[in-house]
């Protein structure tokens, strides 16, 4: 199984990047989102989804997470319909 945060490659297209998400579907079609580390015109390239069986490990990496990012300070958002107006 591919661990999120690892550097991976789709073995059909050669698309490379960091595994950033996993979707597990009801009938066993598990998919991995691969987000490239390169930029295009100075902007991040959108992550692409691939069947997990097509994805191969390039390198085990540990994502760098700062203490002030959304993984620590984020979480469920308040329901906007219940917020006071004005």
PDB file of N, CA, C and O in Angstrom:
ATOM      1  N   UNK A   1       0.839  -1.175   0.000  1.00  0.00           N
ATOM      2  CA  UNK A   1       0.000   0.000   0.000  1.00  0.00           C
ATOM      3  C   UNK A   1       0.892   1.249   0.000  1.00  0.00           C
ATOM      4  O   UNK A   1       1.895   1.308   0.711  1.00  0.00           O
ATOM      5  N   UNK A   2       0.519   2.216  -0.787  1.00  0.00           N
ATOM      6  CA  UNK A   2       1.238   3.481  -0.878  1.00  0.00           C
ATOM      7  C   UNK A   2       0.903   4.330   0.355  1.00  0.00           C
ATOM      8  O   UNK A   2      -0.264   4.480   0.715  1.00  0.00           O
ATOM      9  N   UNK A   3       1.931   4.879   0.990  1.00  0.00           N
ATOM     10  CA  UNK A   3       1.722   5.767   2.132  1.00  0.00           C
ATOM     11  C   UNK A   3       1.685   7.206   1.637  1.00  0.00           C
ATOM     12  O   UNK A   3       2.481   7.603   0.786  1.00  0.00           O
ATOM     13  N   UNK A   4       0.753   7.981   2.179  1.00  0.00           N
ATOM     14  CA  UNK A   4       0.678   9.381   1.809  1.00  0.00           C
ATOM     15  C   UNK A   4       1.951  10.093   2.236  1.00  0.00           C
ATOM     16  O   UNK A   4       2.491   9.839   3.312  1.00  0.00           O
ATOM     17  N   UNK A   5       2.415  10.977   1.384  1.00  0.00           N
ATOM     18  CA  UNK A   5       3.660  11.695   1.632  1.00  0.00           C
ATOM     19  C   UNK A   5       4.842  11.110   0.885  1.00  0.00           C
ATOM     20  O   UNK A   5       5.875  11.768   0.759  1.00  0.00           O
ATOM     21  N   UNK A   6       4.713   9.876   0.382  1.00  0.00           N
ATOM     22  CA  UNK A   6       5.809   9.251  -0.375  1.00  0.00           C
ATOM     23  C   UNK A   6       5.879   9.793  -1.797  1.00  0.00           C
ATOM     24  O   UNK A   6       4.871  10.210  -2.368  1.00  0.00           O
ATOM     25  N   UNK A   7       7.085   9.779  -2.359  1.00  0.00           N
ATOM     26  CA  UNK A   7       7.269  10.152  -3.768  1.00  0.00           C
ATOM     27  C   UNK A   7       6.939   8.920  -4.593  1.00  0.00           C
ATOM     28  O   UNK A   7       7.482   7.839  -4.366  1.00  0.00           O
ATOM     29  N   UNK A   8       6.032   9.098  -5.564  1.00  0.00           N
ATOM     30  CA  UNK A   8       5.519   7.974  -6.349  1.00  0.00           C
ATOM     31  C   UNK A   8       5.462   8.325  -7.834  1.00  0.00           C
ATOM     32  O   UNK A   8       5.645   9.477  -8.226  1.00  0.00           O
ATOM     33  N   UNK A   9       5.200   7.292  -8.657  1.00  0.00           N
ATOM     34  CA  UNK A   9       5.079   7.472 -10.107  1.00  0.00           C
ATOM     35  C   UNK A   9       3.982   6.540 -10.622  1.00  0.00           C
ATOM     36  O   UNK A   9       3.865   5.392 -10.193  1.00  0.00           O
ATOM     37  N   UNK A  10       3.184   7.066 -11.553  1.00  0.00           N
ATOM     38  CA  UNK A  10       2.234   6.213 -12.267  1.00  0.00           C
ATOM     39  C   UNK A  10       3.037   5.430 -13.292  1.00  0.00           C
ATOM     40  O   UNK A  10       3.717   6.028 -14.126  1.00  0.00           O
ATOM     41  N   UNK A  11       2.971   4.095 -13.245  1.00  0.00           N
ATOM     42  CA  UNK A  11       3.845   3.293 -14.110  1.00  0.00           C
ATOM     43  C   UNK A  11       3.389   3.223 -15.563  1.00  0.00           C
ATOM     44  O   UNK A  11       4.082   2.622 -16.384  1.00  0.00           O
ATOM     45  N   UNK A  12       2.248   3.815 -15.908  1.00  0.00           N
ATOM     46  CA  UNK A  12       1.817   3.848 -17.311  1.00  0.00           C
ATOM     47  C   UNK A  12       2.204   5.176 -17.967  1.00  0.00           C
ATOM     48  O   UNK A  12       2.786   5.192 -19.051  1.00  0.00           O
ATOM     49  N   UNK A  13       1.874   6.293 -17.298  1.00  0.00           N
ATOM     50  CA  UNK A  13       2.132   7.608 -17.889  1.00  0.00           C
ATOM     51  C   UNK A  13       3.468   8.207 -17.475  1.00  0.00           C
ATOM     52  O   UNK A  13       3.982   9.093 -18.157  1.00  0.00           O
ATOM     53  N   UNK A  14       4.043   7.735 -16.359  1.00  0.00           N
ATOM     54  CA  UNK A  14       5.271   8.309 -15.846  1.00  0.00           C
ATOM     55  C   UNK A  14       5.051   9.546 -14.990  1.00  0.00           C
ATOM     56  O   UNK A  14       6.016  10.171 -14.550  1.00  0.00           O
ATOM     57  N   UNK A  15       3.796   9.911 -14.746  1.00  0.00           N
ATOM     58  CA  UNK A  15       3.460  11.085 -13.926  1.00  0.00           C
ATOM     59  C   UNK A  15       4.016  10.878 -12.521  1.00  0.00           C
ATOM     60  O   UNK A  15       3.709   9.876 -11.875  1.00  0.00           O
ATOM     61  N   UNK A  16       4.839  11.829 -12.038  1.00  0.00           N
ATOM     62  CA  UNK A  16       5.525  11.696 -10.749  1.00  0.00           C
ATOM     63  C   UNK A  16       5.118  12.802  -9.796  1.00  0.00           C
ATOM     64  O   UNK A  16       4.713  13.888 -10.213  1.00  0.00           O
ATOM     65  N   UNK A  17       5.232  12.509  -8.508  1.00  0.00           N
ATOM     66  CA  UNK A  17       4.993  13.517  -7.494  1.00  0.00           C
ATOM     67  C   UNK A  17       4.826  12.889  -6.129  1.00  0.00           C
ATOM     68  O   UNK A  17       5.284  11.772  -5.884  1.00  0.00           O
ATOM     69  N   UNK A  18       4.173  13.609  -5.248  1.00  0.00           N
ATOM     70  CA  UNK A  18       3.939  13.169  -3.889  1.00  0.00           C
ATOM     71  C   UNK A  18       2.500  12.647  -3.764  1.00  0.00           C
ATOM     72  O   UNK A  18       1.559  13.287  -4.234  1.00  0.00           O
ATOM     73  N   UNK A  19       2.342  11.490  -3.133  1.00  0.00           N
ATOM     74  CA  UNK A  19       1.001  10.943  -2.880  1.00  0.00           C
ATOM     75  C   UNK A  19       0.359  11.793  -1.782  1.00  0.00           C
ATOM     76  O   UNK A  19       0.819  11.787  -0.640  1.00  0.00           O
ATOM     77  N   UNK A  20      -0.708  12.529  -2.132  1.00  0.00           N
ATOM     78  CA  UNK A  20      -1.315  13.459  -1.185  1.00  0.00           C
ATOM     79  C   UNK A  20      -2.694  13.049  -0.708  1.00  0.00           C
ATOM     80  O   UNK A  20      -3.194  13.614   0.265  1.00  0.00           O
ATOM     81  N   UNK A  21      -3.328  12.079  -1.364  1.00  0.00           N
ATOM     82  CA  UNK A  21      -4.674  11.663  -0.948  1.00  0.00           C
ATOM     83  C   UNK A  21      -4.949  10.246  -1.440  1.00  0.00           C
ATOM     84  O   UNK A  21      -4.349   9.776  -2.407  1.00  0.00           O
ATOM     85  N   UNK A  22      -5.869   9.578  -0.750  1.00  0.00           N
ATOM     86  CA  UNK A  22      -6.301   8.235  -1.155  1.00  0.00           C
ATOM     87  C   UNK A  22      -7.823   8.209  -1.098  1.00  0.00           C
ATOM     88  O   UNK A  22      -8.428   8.675  -0.133  1.00  0.00           O
ATOM     89  N   UNK A  23      -8.430   7.662  -2.138  1.00  0.00           N
ATOM     90  CA  UNK A  23      -9.882   7.474  -2.164  1.00  0.00           C
ATOM     91  C   UNK A  23     -10.149   5.978  -2.214  1.00  0.00           C
ATOM     92  O   UNK A  23      -9.621   5.268  -3.070  1.00  0.00           O
ATOM     93  N   UNK A  24     -10.966   5.515  -1.298  1.00  0.00           N
ATOM     94  CA  UNK A  24     -11.309   4.092  -1.235  1.00  0.00           C
ATOM     95  C   UNK A  24     -12.772   3.949  -1.649  1.00  0.00           C
ATOM     96  O   UNK A  24     -13.671   4.432  -0.960  1.00  0.00           O
ATOM     97  N   UNK A  25     -13.000   3.281  -2.778  1.00  0.00           N
ATOM     98  CA  UNK A  25     -14.342   3.159  -3.332  1.00  0.00           C
ATOM     99  C   UNK A  25     -15.001   1.859  -2.883  1.00  0.00           C
ATOM    100  O   UNK A  25     -14.322   0.897  -2.525  1.00  0.00           O
ATOM    101  N   UNK A  26     -16.295   1.844  -2.907  1.00  0.00           N
ATOM    102  CA  UNK A  26     -17.101   0.738  -2.401  1.00  0.00           C
ATOM    103  C   UNK A  26     -16.720  -0.613  -3.004  1.00  0.00           C
ATOM    104  O   UNK A  26     -16.667  -1.611  -2.284  1.00  0.00           O
ATOM    105  N   UNK A  27     -16.455  -0.664  -4.297  1.00  0.00           N
ATOM    106  CA  UNK A  27     -16.187  -1.948  -4.932  1.00  0.00           C
ATOM    107  C   UNK A  27     -14.710  -2.174  -5.243  1.00  0.00           C
ATOM    108  O   UNK A  27     -14.369  -2.880  -6.192  1.00  0.00           O
ATOM    109  N   UNK A  28     -13.822  -1.560  -4.423  1.00  0.00           N
ATOM    110  CA  UNK A  28     -12.409  -1.900  -4.465  1.00  0.00           C
ATOM    111  C   UNK A  28     -11.524  -1.117  -5.400  1.00  0.00           C
ATOM    112  O   UNK A  28     -10.346  -1.452  -5.530  1.00  0.00           O
ATOM    113  N   UNK A  29     -12.024  -0.096  -6.055  1.00  0.00           N
ATOM    114  CA  UNK A  29     -11.181   0.709  -6.941  1.00  0.00           C
ATOM    115  C   UNK A  29     -10.559   1.831  -6.115  1.00  0.00           C
ATOM    116  O   UNK A  29     -11.088   2.941  -6.065  1.00  0.00           O
ATOM    117  N   UNK A  30      -9.444   1.537  -5.474  1.00  0.00           N
ATOM    118  CA  UNK A  30      -8.767   2.536  -4.659  1.00  0.00           C
ATOM    119  C   UNK A  30      -7.886   3.396  -5.554  1.00  0.00           C
ATOM    120  O   UNK A  30      -7.221   2.893  -6.460  1.00  0.00           O
ATOM    121  N   UNK A  31      -7.892   4.714  -5.286  1.00  0.00           N
ATOM    122  CA  UNK A  31      -7.150   5.645  -6.123  1.00  0.00           C
ATOM    123  C   UNK A  31      -6.245   6.519  -5.274  1.00  0.00           C
ATOM    124  O   UNK A  31      -6.547   6.818  -4.119  1.00  0.00           O
ATOM    125  N   UNK A  32      -5.131   6.924  -5.869  1.00  0.00           N
ATOM    126  CA  UNK A  32      -4.146   7.767  -5.208  1.00  0.00           C
ATOM    127  C   UNK A  32      -4.027   9.075  -5.987  1.00  0.00           C
ATOM    128  O   UNK A  32      -3.931   9.068  -7.214  1.00  0.00           O
ATOM    129  N   UNK A  33      -4.033  10.202  -5.261  1.00  0.00           N
ATOM    130  CA  UNK A  33      -3.790  11.503  -5.890  1.00  0.00           C
ATOM    131  C   UNK A  33      -2.291  11.770  -5.849  1.00  0.00           C
ATOM    132  O   UNK A  33      -1.658  11.688  -4.796  1.00  0.00           O
ATOM    133  N   UNK A  34      -1.738  12.092  -7.013  1.00  0.00           N
ATOM    134  CA  UNK A  34      -0.323  12.423  -7.113  1.00  0.00           C
ATOM    135  C   UNK A  34      -0.217  13.903  -7.457  1.00  0.00           C
ATOM    136  O   UNK A  34      -0.750  14.365  -8.465  1.00  0.00           O
ATOM    137  N   UNK A  35       0.491  14.641  -6.587  1.00  0.00           N
ATOM    138  CA  UNK A  35       0.675  16.073  -6.794  1.00  0.00           C
ATOM    139  C   UNK A  35       2.130  16.323  -7.179  1.00  0.00           C
ATOM    140  O   UNK A  35       3.036  16.054  -6.389  1.00  0.00           O
ATOM    141  N   UNK A  36       2.360  16.837  -8.391  1.00  0.00           N
ATOM    142  CA  UNK A  36       3.729  17.097  -8.828  1.00  0.00           C
ATOM    143  C   UNK A  36       4.403  18.159  -7.967  1.00  0.00           C
ATOM    144  O   UNK A  36       3.732  19.012  -7.386  1.00  0.00           O
ATOM    145  N   UNK A  37       5.718  18.104  -7.885  1.00  0.00           N
ATOM    146  CA  UNK A  37       6.479  19.098  -7.135  1.00  0.00           C
ATOM    147  C   UNK A  37       6.924  20.250  -8.031  1.00  0.00           C
ATOM    148  O   UNK A  37       7.428  21.260  -7.540  1.00  0.00           O
ATOM    149  N   UNK A  38       6.742  20.103  -9.330  1.00  0.00           N
ATOM    150  CA  UNK A  38       7.128  21.143 -10.272  1.00  0.00           C
ATOM    151  C   UNK A  38       6.031  22.200 -10.388  1.00  0.00           C
ATOM    152  O   UNK A  38       4.883  21.977 -10.002  1.00  0.00           O
ATOM    153  N   UNK A  39       6.415  23.348 -10.927  1.00  0.00           N
ATOM    154  CA  UNK A  39       5.468  24.424 -11.193  1.00  0.00           C
ATOM    155  C   UNK A  39       5.344  24.600 -12.701  1.00  0.00           C
ATOM    156  O   UNK A  39       6.264  24.274 -13.451  1.00  0.00           O
ATOM    157  N   UNK A  40       4.198  25.116 -13.139  1.00  0.00           N
ATOM    158  CA  UNK A  40       3.999  25.453 -14.547  1.00  0.00           C
ATOM    159  C   UNK A  40       3.583  26.910 -14.581  1.00  0.00           C
ATOM    160  O   UNK A  40       2.559  27.279 -14.006  1.00  0.00           O
ATOM    161  N   UNK A  41       4.363  27.736 -15.246  1.00  0.00           N
ATOM    162  CA  UNK A  41       4.126  29.181 -15.288  1.00  0.00           C
ATOM    163  C   UNK A  41       4.067  29.769 -13.882  1.00  0.00           C
ATOM    164  O   UNK A  41       3.300  30.698 -13.626  1.00  0.00           O
ATOM    165  N   UNK A  42       4.877  29.228 -12.970  1.00  0.00           N
ATOM    166  CA  UNK A  42       4.952  29.736 -11.609  1.00  0.00           C
ATOM    167  C   UNK A  42       3.822  29.288 -10.701  1.00  0.00           C
ATOM    168  O   UNK A  42       3.715  29.764  -9.571  1.00  0.00           O
ATOM    169  N   UNK A  43       2.974  28.380 -11.176  1.00  0.00           N
ATOM    170  CA  UNK A  43       1.833  27.914 -10.387  1.00  0.00           C
ATOM    171  C   UNK A  43       1.913  26.402 -10.193  1.00  0.00           C
ATOM    172  O   UNK A  43       2.440  25.695 -11.052  1.00  0.00           O
ATOM    173  N   UNK A  44       1.389  25.897  -9.061  1.00  0.00           N
ATOM    174  CA  UNK A  44       1.387  24.444  -8.845  1.00  0.00           C
ATOM    175  C   UNK A  44       0.552  23.724  -9.914  1.00  0.00           C
ATOM    176  O   UNK A  44      -0.470  24.234 -10.375  1.00  0.00           O
ATOM    177  N   UNK A  45       1.005  22.555 -10.283  1.00  0.00           N
ATOM    178  CA  UNK A  45       0.262  21.709 -11.228  1.00  0.00           C
ATOM    179  C   UNK A  45      -0.767  20.927 -10.430  1.00  0.00           C
ATOM    180  O   UNK A  45      -0.467  20.420  -9.349  1.00  0.00           O
ATOM    181  N   UNK A  46      -1.973  20.828 -10.958  1.00  0.00           N
ATOM    182  CA  UNK A  46      -3.061  20.146 -10.263  1.00  0.00           C
ATOM    183  C   UNK A  46      -2.760  18.654 -10.079  1.00  0.00           C
ATOM    184  O   UNK A  46      -2.202  18.008 -10.966  1.00  0.00           O
ATOM    185  N   UNK A  47      -3.135  18.130  -8.929  1.00  0.00           N
ATOM    186  CA  UNK A  47      -2.960  16.698  -8.654  1.00  0.00           C
ATOM    187  C   UNK A  47      -3.819  15.876  -9.616  1.00  0.00           C
ATOM    188  O   UNK A  47      -4.884  16.313 -10.053  1.00  0.00           O
ATOM    189  N   UNK A  48      -3.333  14.686  -9.931  1.00  0.00           N
ATOM    190  CA  UNK A  48      -4.067  13.757 -10.798  1.00  0.00           C
ATOM    191  C   UNK A  48      -4.302  12.465 -10.027  1.00  0.00           C
ATOM    192  O   UNK A  48      -3.487  12.081  -9.188  1.00  0.00           O
ATOM    193  N   UNK A  49      -5.418  11.793 -10.314  1.00  0.00           N
ATOM    194  CA  UNK A  49      -5.781  10.549  -9.620  1.00  0.00           C
ATOM    195  C   UNK A  49      -5.468   9.339 -10.493  1.00  0.00           C
ATOM    196  O   UNK A  49      -5.707   9.349 -11.701  1.00  0.00           O
ATOM    197  N   UNK A  50      -4.921   8.281  -9.852  1.00  0.00           N
ATOM    198  CA  UNK A  50      -4.565   7.048 -10.552  1.00  0.00           C
ATOM    199  C   UNK A  50      -4.982   5.849  -9.706  1.00  0.00           C
ATOM    200  O   UNK A  50      -4.976   5.920  -8.477  1.00  0.00           O
ATOM    201  N   UNK A  51      -5.345   4.742 -10.367  1.00  0.00           N
ATOM    202  CA  UNK A  51      -5.628   3.502  -9.642  1.00  0.00           C
ATOM    203  C   UNK A  51      -4.386   3.111  -8.847  1.00  0.00           C
ATOM    204  O   UNK A  51      -3.266   3.194  -9.353  1.00  0.00           O
ATOM    205  N   UNK A  52      -4.587   2.689  -7.614  1.00  0.00           N
ATOM    206  CA  UNK A  52      -3.461   2.377  -6.736  1.00  0.00           C
ATOM    207  C   UNK A  52      -2.548   1.301  -7.317  1.00  0.00           C
ATOM    208  O   UNK A  52      -1.341   1.333  -7.080  1.00  0.00           O
ATOM    209  N   UNK A  53      -3.098   0.348  -8.072  1.00  0.00           N
ATOM    210  CA  UNK A  53      -2.285  -0.724  -8.648  1.00  0.00           C
ATOM    211  C   UNK A  53      -1.277  -0.197  -9.664  1.00  0.00           C
ATOM    212  O   UNK A  53      -0.268  -0.852  -9.924  1.00  0.00           O
ATOM    213  N   UNK A  54      -1.536   0.986 -10.247  1.00  0.00           N
ATOM    214  CA  UNK A  54      -0.637   1.578 -11.248  1.00  0.00           C
ATOM    215  C   UNK A  54       0.481   2.393 -10.621  1.00  0.00           C
ATOM    216  O   UNK A  54       1.443   2.753 -11.299  1.00  0.00           O
ATOM    217  N   UNK A  55       0.364   2.685  -9.333  1.00  0.00           N
ATOM    218  CA  UNK A  55       1.294   3.609  -8.681  1.00  0.00           C
ATOM    219  C   UNK A  55       2.427   2.834  -8.022  1.00  0.00           C
ATOM    220  O   UNK A  55       2.198   1.877  -7.282  1.00  0.00           O
ATOM    221  N   UNK A  56       3.662   3.269  -8.307  1.00  0.00           N
ATOM    222  CA  UNK A  56       4.823   2.622  -7.718  1.00  0.00           C
ATOM    223  C   UNK A  56       5.598   3.605  -6.850  1.00  0.00           C
ATOM    224  O   UNK A  56       5.643   4.804  -7.124  1.00  0.00           O
ATOM    225  N   UNK A  57       6.198   3.074  -5.810  1.00  0.00           N
ATOM    226  CA  UNK A  57       6.981   3.868  -4.879  1.00  0.00           C
ATOM    227  C   UNK A  57       8.317   4.237  -5.506  1.00  0.00           C
ATOM    228  O   UNK A  57       9.016   3.372  -6.034  1.00  0.00           O
ATOM    229  N   UNK A  58       8.677   5.516  -5.452  1.00  0.00           N
ATOM    230  CA  UNK A  58       9.998   5.961  -5.886  1.00  0.00           C
ATOM    231  C   UNK A  58      10.883   6.132  -4.661  1.00  0.00           C
ATOM    232  O   UNK A  58      12.018   5.654  -4.634  1.00  0.00           O
ATOM    233  N   UNK A  59      10.356   6.821  -3.639  1.00  0.00           N
ATOM    234  CA  UNK A  59      11.141   7.054  -2.420  1.00  0.00           C
ATOM    235  C   UNK A  59      10.209   7.290  -1.245  1.00  0.00           C
ATOM    236  O   UNK A  59       9.205   7.993  -1.357  1.00  0.00           O
ATOM    237  N   UNK A  60      10.559   6.691  -0.121  1.00  0.00           N
ATOM    238  CA  UNK A  60       9.803   6.963   1.094  1.00  0.00           C
ATOM    239  C   UNK A  60      10.245   8.326   1.603  1.00  0.00           C
ATOM    240  O   UNK A  60      11.431   8.561   1.838  1.00  0.00           O
ATOM    241  N   UNK A  61       9.294   9.205   1.767  1.00  0.00           N
ATOM    242  CA  UNK A  61       9.594  10.548   2.259  1.00  0.00           C
ATOM    243  C   UNK A  61       8.673  10.862   3.415  1.00  0.00           C
ATOM    244  O   UNK A  61       7.598  10.279   3.556  1.00  0.00           O
ATOM    245  N   UNK A  62       9.110  11.787   4.233  1.00  0.00           N
ATOM    246  CA  UNK A  62       8.294  12.215   5.360  1.00  0.00           C
ATOM    247  C   UNK A  62       7.920  13.663   5.105  1.00  0.00           C
ATOM    248  O   UNK A  62       8.800  14.520   5.040  1.00  0.00           O
ATOM    249  N   UNK A  63       6.633  13.955   4.959  1.00  0.00           N
ATOM    250  CA  UNK A  63       6.254  15.337   4.658  1.00  0.00           C
ATOM    251  C   UNK A  63       6.630  16.273   5.798  1.00  0.00           C
ATOM    252  O   UNK A  63       6.500  15.929   6.973  1.00  0.00           O
ATOM    253  N   UNK A  64       7.100  17.467   5.429  1.00  0.00           N
ATOM    254  CA  UNK A  64       7.438  18.477   6.422  1.00  0.00           C
ATOM    255  C   UNK A  64       6.175  19.260   6.758  1.00  0.00           C
ATOM    256  O   UNK A  64       5.603  19.926   5.895  1.00  0.00           O
ATOM    257  N   UNK A  65       5.746  19.178   8.008  1.00  0.00           N
ATOM    258  CA  UNK A  65       4.532  19.862   8.445  1.00  0.00           C
ATOM    259  C   UNK A  65       4.918  20.843   9.537  1.00  0.00           C
ATOM    260  O   UNK A  65       5.443  20.452  10.580  1.00  0.00           O
ATOM    261  N   UNK A  66       4.655  22.114   9.294  1.00  0.00           N
ATOM    262  CA  UNK A  66       4.989  23.120  10.298  1.00  0.00           C
ATOM    263  C   UNK A  66       3.914  23.132  11.387  1.00  0.00           C
ATOM    264  O   UNK A  66       2.789  22.682  11.168  1.00  0.00           O
ATOM    265  N   UNK A  67       4.266  23.641  12.535  1.00  0.00           N
ATOM    266  CA  UNK A  67       3.348  23.658  13.677  1.00  0.00           C
ATOM    267  C   UNK A  67       2.158  24.575  13.454  1.00  0.00           C
ATOM    268  O   UNK A  67       1.139  24.419  14.126  1.00  0.00           O
ATOM    269  N   UNK A  68       2.253  25.528  12.530  1.00  0.00           N
ATOM    270  CA  UNK A  68       1.165  26.471  12.339  1.00  0.00           C
ATOM    271  C   UNK A  68       0.346  26.220  11.075  1.00  0.00           C
ATOM    272  O   UNK A  68      -0.391  27.108  10.644  1.00  0.00           O
ATOM    273  N   UNK A  69       0.453  25.031  10.465  1.00  0.00           N
ATOM    274  CA  UNK A  69      -0.316  24.808   9.244  1.00  0.00           C
ATOM    275  C   UNK A  69      -1.688  24.223   9.549  1.00  0.00           C
ATOM    276  O   UNK A  69      -2.008  23.971  10.710  1.00  0.00           O
ATOM    277  N   UNK A  70      -2.487  24.010   8.538  1.00  0.00           N
ATOM    278  CA  UNK A  70      -3.865  23.563   8.710  1.00  0.00           C
ATOM    279  C   UNK A  70      -3.971  22.148   9.268  1.00  0.00           C
ATOM    280  O   UNK A  70      -5.008  21.784   9.823  1.00  0.00           O
ATOM    281  N   UNK A  71      -2.911  21.338   9.130  1.00  0.00           N
ATOM    282  CA  UNK A  71      -2.963  19.985   9.680  1.00  0.00           C
ATOM    283  C   UNK A  71      -3.031  20.026  11.201  1.00  0.00           C
ATOM    284  O   UNK A  71      -3.511  19.086  11.833  1.00  0.00           O
ATOM    285  N   UNK A  72      -2.551  21.114  11.780  1.00  0.00           N
ATOM    286  CA  UNK A  72      -2.560  21.262  13.226  1.00  0.00           C
ATOM    287  C   UNK A  72      -3.650  22.237  13.661  1.00  0.00           C
ATOM    288  O   UNK A  72      -4.392  21.971  14.607  1.00  0.00           O
ATOM    289  N   UNK A  73      -3.739  23.364  12.963  1.00  0.00           N
ATOM    290  CA  UNK A  73      -4.654  24.412  13.382  1.00  0.00           C
ATOM    291  C   UNK A  73      -5.993  24.381  12.663  1.00  0.00           C
ATOM    292  O   UNK A  73      -6.908  25.116  13.035  1.00  0.00           O
ATOM    293  N   UNK A  74      -6.122  23.554  11.652  1.00  0.00           N
ATOM    294  CA  UNK A  74      -7.358  23.520  10.861  1.00  0.00           C
ATOM    295  C   UNK A  74      -8.409  22.647  11.511  1.00  0.00           C
ATOM    296  O   UNK A  74      -8.480  22.550  12.736  1.00  0.00           O
ATOM    297  N   UNK A  75      -9.206  22.027  10.704  1.00  0.00           N
ATOM    298  CA  UNK A  75     -10.243  21.152  11.213  1.00  0.00           C
ATOM    299  C   UNK A  75     -11.580  21.513  10.617  1.00  0.00           C
ATOM    300  O   UNK A  75     -11.661  22.285   9.662  1.00  0.00           O
ATOM    301  N   UNK A  76     -12.622  20.955  11.179  1.00  0.00           N
ATOM    302  CA  UNK A  76     -13.957  21.233  10.643  1.00  0.00           C
ATOM    303  C   UNK A  76     -14.269  22.726  10.670  1.00  0.00           C
ATOM    304  O   UNK A  76     -13.956  23.420  11.636  1.00  0.00           O
ATOM    305  N   UNK A  77     -14.875  23.195   9.623  1.00  0.00           N
ATOM    306  CA  UNK A  77     -15.277  24.595   9.533  1.00  0.00           C
ATOM    307  C   UNK A  77     -16.625  24.796  10.213  1.00  0.00           C
ATOM    308  O   UNK A  77     -17.441  23.876  10.270  1.00  0.00           O
ATOM    309  N   UNK A  78     -16.852  25.984  10.721  1.00  0.00           N
ATOM    310  CA  UNK A  78     -18.149  26.298  11.316  1.00  0.00           C
ATOM    311  C   UNK A  78     -19.203  26.306  10.230  1.00  0.00           C
ATOM    312  O   UNK A  78     -18.932  26.692   9.093  1.00  0.00           O
ATOM    313  N   UNK A  79     -20.389  25.885  10.575  1.00  0.00           N
ATOM    314  CA  UNK A  79     -21.502  25.878   9.637  1.00  0.00           C
ATOM    315  C   UNK A  79     -21.911  27.324   9.371  1.00  0.00           C
ATOM    316  O   UNK A  79     -22.378  28.005  10.284  1.00  0.00           O
ATOM    317  N   UNK A  80     -21.744  27.817   8.118  1.00  0.00           N
ATOM    318  CA  UNK A  80     -22.042  29.217   7.851  1.00  0.00           C
ATOM    319  C   UNK A  80     -23.515  29.580   8.073  1.00  0.00           C
ATOM    320  O   UNK A  80     -23.833  30.743   8.323  1.00  0.00           O
ATOM    321  N   UNK A  81     -24.400  28.608   7.985  1.00  0.00           N
ATOM    322  CA  UNK A  81     -25.820  28.909   8.178  1.00  0.00           C
ATOM    323  C   UNK A  81     -26.146  29.178   9.641  1.00  0.00           C
ATOM    324  O   UNK A  81     -27.219  29.700   9.947  1.00  0.00           O
ATOM    325  N   UNK A  82     -25.232  28.829  10.555  1.00  0.00           N
ATOM    326  CA  UNK A  82     -25.479  29.027  11.997  1.00  0.00           C
ATOM    327  C   UNK A  82     -24.695  30.200  12.563  1.00  0.00           C
ATOM    328  O   UNK A  82     -24.759  30.463  13.764  1.00  0.00           O
ATOM    329  N   UNK A  83     -23.953  30.912  11.714  1.00  0.00           N
ATOM    330  CA  UNK A  83     -23.170  32.038  12.182  1.00  0.00           C
ATOM    331  C   UNK A  83     -24.037  33.293  12.246  1.00  0.00           C
ATOM    332  O   UNK A  83     -24.942  33.483  11.434  1.00  0.00           O
ATOM    333  N   UNK A  84     -23.745  34.137  13.221  1.00  0.00           N
ATOM    334  CA  UNK A  84     -24.486  35.378  13.367  1.00  0.00           C
ATOM    335  C   UNK A  84     -24.172  36.307  12.203  1.00  0.00           C
ATOM    336  O   UNK A  84     -23.033  36.368  11.740  1.00  0.00           O
ATOM    337  N   UNK A  85     -25.171  37.021  11.739  1.00  0.00           N
ATOM    338  CA  UNK A  85     -25.004  37.952  10.628  1.00  0.00           C
ATOM    339  C   UNK A  85     -24.938  39.358  11.185  1.00  0.00           C
ATOM    340  O   UNK A  85     -25.731  39.739  12.047  1.00  0.00           O
ATOM    341  N   UNK A  86     -23.960  40.145  10.671  1.00  0.00           N
ATOM    342  CA  UNK A  86     -23.890  41.571  10.999  1.00  0.00           C
ATOM    343  C   UNK A  86     -23.097  41.832  12.157  1.00  0.00           C
ATOM    344  O   UNK A  86     -22.947  42.987  12.554  1.00  0.00           O
TER     345      UNK A  86
END
